[in-house]
Amino acid sequence: SRSAATRRAYLSDWKIFVAWCEARDLLPHPAAPDTVCLFLSAQARGGAKASTLGRRVASIRLAHTSAGLETPTASEAVKTTMKGIRRDIGAAPVQKAAATAEKVREMAGHCDASPRGLRDRALLLLGFAGAFRRSELAALEVGDLEETESGLRVHVRRSKTDQEGAGAVVPVVRGERTCPVEAVRAWLDAAGISEGPVFRRMMKGGRVTGDALSAHSIGKVVKRY
């Protein structure tokens, strides 16, 4: 009952959702409402337009109803998430394409076991898992990380789309192949960091300073890999 173009768009959206879930060891079909909320939040933070996310919600709904499953998109949580996205980002500007899960794993695989390598690995994996902006990673402090059984609750005190400074909490789940939670813990333990900035400048010889990496420096780290 739908045009060929619409079917292609829905299929593409569904594949994006499935890939996102698989990269985080989450079940896409049937999907839990919380999973859909996390997906929509990550996509919005990555620059997706509200109209695009609305279509992706429709594709998730269709995939479930076609299989005779209860659709997670009918939950109040998903509806509230979409309302918040439409209110906060509206017609968001087009941004550069995000790195894929496989690409990020490949990049992280080039990080060695040195303090610098551990820092960069943690930065790459956490940045991808939470769809964080460079400025958000630069501002992140140890006190903003709340480790739970399922992963991390990352408290973002302020972001580009949060002009009132209300803050947000971004859940980051544990992974099996490349776990962002374990990567962050390995870096903090190796550097002896228990408070202050999470991602820090380093001197020659691997000495860790107390100064946070700038957003510009984080961009250079990503480019290096």
C-alpha positions in Angstrom: 0.0 0.0 0.0 3.1 2.2 0.1 5.1 3.7 -2.7 8.5 2.1 -3.7 10.3 5.2 -2.4 8.6 5.0 1.0 9.3 1.2 1.2 13.0 1.9 0.5 13.2 4.7 3.1 11.5 2.5 5.7 13.8 -0.4 5.0 16.9 1.9 5.3 15.6 3.3 8.6 15.0 -0.2 9.9 18.5 -1.4 9.0 20.0 1.7 10.8 18.0 0.8 13.9 19.0 -2.9 13.8 22.7 -2.0 13.3 22.6 0.5 16.2 21.0 -2.1 18.5 23.5 -4.9 17.4 26.5 -2.6 18.1 25.2 -2.2 21.7 24.0 -5.8 22.2 20.3 -4.6 22.4 17.4 -6.6 20.9 15.8 -4.8 18.0 12.9 -7.1 17.3 10.9 -7.1 19.5 12.5 -3.9 20.9 11.8 -2.5 24.3 10.5 1.1 24.5 13.7 2.1 26.4 15.8 0.9 23.5 13.8 3.0 21.1 14.2 6.0 23.3 17.9 5.6 23.6 18.1 5.2 19.8 16.1 8.3 19.1 18.2 10.3 21.6 21.5 9.2 20.1 20.3 9.9 16.6 19.1 13.4 17.6 22.4 14.1 19.3 24.2 12.9 16.2 22.4 15.5 14.1 19.4 13.7 12.6 16.4 15.9 11.8 13.1 15.5 13.7 11.4 14.6 10.5 13.9 11.8 9.8 13.4 10.4 13.3 9.6 10.5 12.8 10.0 8.3 9.8 12.3 5.9 11.7 9.7 5.6 14.4 7.2 4.7 11.7 9.6 2.0 10.3 10.1 0.5 13.7 6.3 0.5 14.2 5.7 -1.2 10.9 8.4 -3.9 11.5 6.7 -4.9 14.7 3.0 -4.7 13.6 3.8 -6.6 10.4 5.2 -9.4 12.6 2.2 -9.4 14.9 4.2 -7.9 17.7 3.3 -5.2 20.1 5.0 -2.0 18.9 7.3 -0.2 21.4 6.6 3.1 19.6 3.1 3.2 21.2 4.6 3.7 24.7 4.3 7.0 26.4 8.1 7.1 26.9 8.7 7.0 23.1 6.0 9.6 22.4 7.5 11.9 25.1 11.0 11.5 23.7 9.9 12.5 20.2 8.0 15.5 21.6 11.2 16.6 23.4 13.2 16.1 20.2 10.8 18.1 18.1 10.8 20.9 20.7 14.6 21.0 21.2 16.1 20.5 17.8 13.3 21.3 15.3 15.0 21.4 11.9 18.5 20.6 13.0 21.4 21.5 10.6 22.9 18.7 8.4 26.1 17.4 10.0 28.8 15.1 8.8 28.0 11.4 8.5 28.6 9.6 11.8 31.2 6.8 12.0 29.8 3.3 11.8 30.2 0.8 14.7 32.6 -1.3 12.6 34.7 1.8 11.8 34.9 2.8 15.4 36.0 -0.7 16.4 38.7 -0.6 13.8 39.9 2.8 15.0 39.9 1.6 18.6 41.9 -1.4 17.5 44.8 0.8 16.6 45.1 2.1 20.1 48.0 0.5 22.0 48.2 -0.3 25.7 50.1 2.8 26.6 48.4 5.5 28.7 47.8 7.6 25.6 46.4 4.6 23.8 44.1 3.7 26.7 42.9 7.3 26.8 42.2 7.5 23.1 40.4 4.1 23.1 38.2 5.2 25.9 37.5 8.5 24.1 36.6 6.8 20.8 34.3 4.1 22.3 32.5 6.4 24.8 32.1 9.1 22.2 30.5 6.7 19.8 28.4 4.8 22.3 26.8 8.0 23.7 26.9 10.0 20.5 28.6 12.8 22.4 29.9 16.0 20.9 33.6 16.9 21.2 32.7 19.7 23.6 30.7 17.4 25.8 33.6 14.9 26.1 36.0 17.8 26.8 33.8 19.0 29.7 33.2 15.5 31.2 34.4 15.0 34.7 34.8 11.8 36.8 31.8 12.9 39.0 29.6 12.9 35.9 30.1 9.2 35.4 27.7 6.9 37.4 28.6 3.2 36.9 25.7 0.8 37.0 25.2 -3.0 36.5 24.1 -2.4 32.9 26.7 0.3 32.0 27.2 4.0 32.7 24.9 6.9 33.3 26.7 9.9 31.9 25.6 13.3 33.3 26.0 15.9 30.6 25.8 19.2 32.4 25.3 21.4 29.3 25.3 20.8 25.6 24.8 22.8 22.4 21.1 22.0 22.3 20.6 22.6 26.0 20.8 26.4 26.1 19.1 26.6 29.5 21.7 24.4 31.1 19.2 21.9 32.4 21.6 19.0 31.7 20.8 15.5 30.6 21.7 11.9 31.5 22.9 9.7 28.7 22.8 5.9 29.3 25.8 3.9 27.8 25.3 0.2 27.8 28.1 -2.4 28.2 29.3 -4.2 25.1 30.8 -7.6 24.4 33.2 -7.0 21.5 34.3 -3.5 22.5 33.0 -2.2 25.8 33.1 1.6 26.3 32.5 1.1 30.1 35.6 -1.1 30.5 37.6 1.2 28.2 36.9 4.2 30.4 37.6 2.2 33.6 40.9 1.0 32.2 42.0 4.5 31.3 41.0 6.0 34.7 42.7 3.3 36.6 45.9 3.4 34.5 46.1 7.2 34.9 45.2 7.2 38.6 42.3 9.6 37.9 39.6 9.7 40.6 38.3 13.2 40.2 38.4 16.1 37.8 38.5 15.9 34.0 38.1 12.5 32.4 40.0 13.1 29.2 43.3 14.9 29.9 46.3 16.4 28.1 49.4 14.3 28.2 53.0 15.4 28.1 55.8 13.7 26.2 56.8 10.5 27.9 53.2 9.7 28.8 52.8 11.9 31.9 49.2 12.8 32.5 48.4 16.4 33.3 45.4 17.8 35.3 44.2 19.8 32.3 41.2 18.6 30.2 41.6 18.0 26.5 40.0 20.7 24.4 37.3 20.0 21.9 39.8 20.8 19.2 42.4 18.3 20.6 39.7 15.6 20.7 39.0 16.3 17.1 42.7 15.7 16.3 42.6 12.4 18.3 39.7 11.2 16.1 41.5 12.2 12.9 44.7 10.5 14.0 43.0 7.1 14.0 
